[in-house]
């Protein structure tokens, strides 16, 4: 997993450059375009993009926050002021990496308003942490028929969608709110591009056996601060 770990780290440290470079021509600073979907509100968008409602309003002329239109295109600025209330860890606790490592994954996710769902309906064929030669398994493998839909485990931005990671074949990496990311590997086909925002449950790919895979399956990882977590401890 060394190469994949390095790729995830670089994408997170780059501040989601894949999502912003495509919109570098936008007139109001760094950010990204978002096309309004059913159920979107400015508050939900501020949570997802880690900005503030006021910053979104300031960046879009003549915006009526009470009547967003499906299909409407909004410019979402980065670093748009104070983080929305409730999106930081609760109870005023100061977390260190050591504290986080000992706290259940699902509890940490809830503190950042995340609730991961299973990405595919399949059979667990290889659990987290089992020895794989000179390294431990960084995710779980879910066996499913080729072509089975793969769903985004949470809302977020696609920061990688490609096949340049060697043994993992076609891979999608999604950056979520806070310091979380999920990885989906060995895919047959992708339905999303880098920089695209996805909702939880959106179909992002199909199960395949690309890369070093002996049968169709999804290799799925959950990462926080680029440290892997047992996905089963993050899922309902």
N, C-alpha and C positions, 0 to 999 in steps of 0.2 A: 504493500500500500504506500510505499515511500513516495512514488511519483504523484499519485493521486493526492496524498496529504499535502505535498508542496504546492500543487495546483490550487487546491482549496484555499490554502493559506494566502497565496498570492492574490487570488480573486477577492478575498475578504479584506486584505490589507490595502488593496487598490481602491477601496471605497466603491465597489461595484462599477468599475470603469466601463465594463461591457454595457451597462445600462445607460450610461451618460454620454459616451462618445457619439452615439448615433444622433444625439440631439445637441451636439456642441454648437450648432448654429443658432440655438434658441436665444432670444434677445434678453432674457432676464436672469443671467447667471447660470451656475451649474444646477442641473436638475434633470427631469425626464418628463416626457409627455405621457399622459394617462387618458385612455378612452373610457368614459363613464359606462359602467355596467349596471344592470338592475341591482338595487340594494346598496349602491355606493352612497356614502354621505361624506361630507368634508371631514368629519371626525374620524370615520373609518380610514379614509385616505391618509390623514395625518398620522394615525397609528401605524399603518403599513409602511409609509415612507419615512417615518421617524422625523417628522417636521411638525409644524403647528398649523392650526386652522387659519390663524391670521396671516401666516406667510403664504398659504395657498391663495387666500383672498387677495392679498396685495399683488400677487404675481399674475392674476387674471383679471383684466379690465371688465367691468360690467358683469361680474359674476353674481348671480343670485343664488345664495347658498340654500335657499328653501325650495328651489325648483331645478335641481340638476336634471339634465336630459340624457337619456341613454344614447350613447354615441357622441356625446359632447366631448371635446378634446380640452384637457386641462394641463397647464404647465405646473409641475410639482417641484418647487425649489428644494435644494439640499441645504441643510444647516439653517432651516427657517425659524430660528428662535427657540423658545423654551419647549422642552419635550412635553407632550400632552400628559396631563395628570392621569395616573394609573398605569402608565406604560413602563415605569421603572420598578425595580424590585420593591415589594411591599414592606410595611412595618419599619421602614427606615433602616433596614439592615444593610451593613456594608459587607459585600461578598468578596472573598478572596478566591483564587483558583482552588486552593486547598479545601475551603468550605464547600464550594460548588461541587468538587469531586465527590464529597461524601453525602450530598443531598440527592434524593431521588430525581430522576430525569423529569418525570411528569410534573413534580412540584416546581422545579425550576422553570419549566415551560409555562406553567400557569401564571407564575409571577410576571411573565412578559406577555400575558394574554394570548398564549399559544395553546393549541390542543391538537396534537398530531393524530392523524388517522392512518389506517393501513393503506398502503399505496396500491396493493393488488390482492385479489383473492387467490391464494395459492397455499401450497404445503411447505412448511418450514423444513428445508432440506439441510441447512447448515446454520447453527446458531452463532451468536456473537462470541468472540474470544477463543474459539477453538484454534489449536495450533495448525498453522499452514506453512510447513517448511521452516524458514527462518523468521517467521513473523506470526502474529495472531490475527485471526479474522476480524477485520474492522467493522463488519456489518453483519447482516443476516441474508441468507439466500432463500428466496421464495419460489418454489417450483410451480410453474403454471404452463398451460399450453401456449405455444407460439402464437402471437397476435393478441393475447389477452390484454385488455386496456390497463395502462399504468396511470394512476391518479396522483396529483400533487398532494402530499401529506399535509401541507399547510399552505396558506397564501404566501406569496413572496415573489421575488424577481429572479428570472433565469439568468445566471451569471456564466454558465457554460453549457453548450450543447454541441458536442462534436465527437470525434473518434480518434483523437490524438493521444490517448492515454494507454496505449499498448494493450495489455491483457484485458482491459475492461471494455473493449469494443466501443460501442456507441454509448455515451454517458451524458446525463443531464445533472447539473448542480443548481439547486435553488437556494438563494439567500433569503432568510426569513427575518422577521422583526428581531431586534436585539442582535445577539451574537450567535445565531443558529443557522445551520445549513443542512440540507438533505442531499443525498447522492443516489442516483438511479443508474445502474450500469447493466451492460450486455443487451441493450435494447435493440429491437429489430428496426423500428421506425420512430422518428421524432415528429411531434406536432407543434412544437414551440421553438422559438428562436431566442438567441441571447438578447437580453435587454427587455424581454417581454414580461409583463406582470401576469401571474396566474392566481386564481382563486383556489382555495382548498377544494379538492375533489375534481378539479378540471382534469380531463384526459390529456396527458403530456406526451405519452409514448406507447409503444406496444412491446410486450415481452418478446425477447429474442434470445439468440445464443451467439452474439457477436463477440469477438475477442476470444479469450481463453475460457471457453465454456463447453462442457460436455453434453449439456442438454438445455433446453429453454428454461430460463429462470431470471428473476430480478435480484441483483445484488443491491441491497438498500442500506444506507448509512444515515445516522443522525449525528451531527457534530455541533459542539458548542465551544467557542474559542478555538476552533479547529481541533479540539480533542474529541475522539469518538466516544459515543455513548451506546449502551446496549439498546438498540431500537425497541426491543420488547418492553423495556422499562419506561419507554416514552409513549407507548401506544396503549389504547384502551383494551 
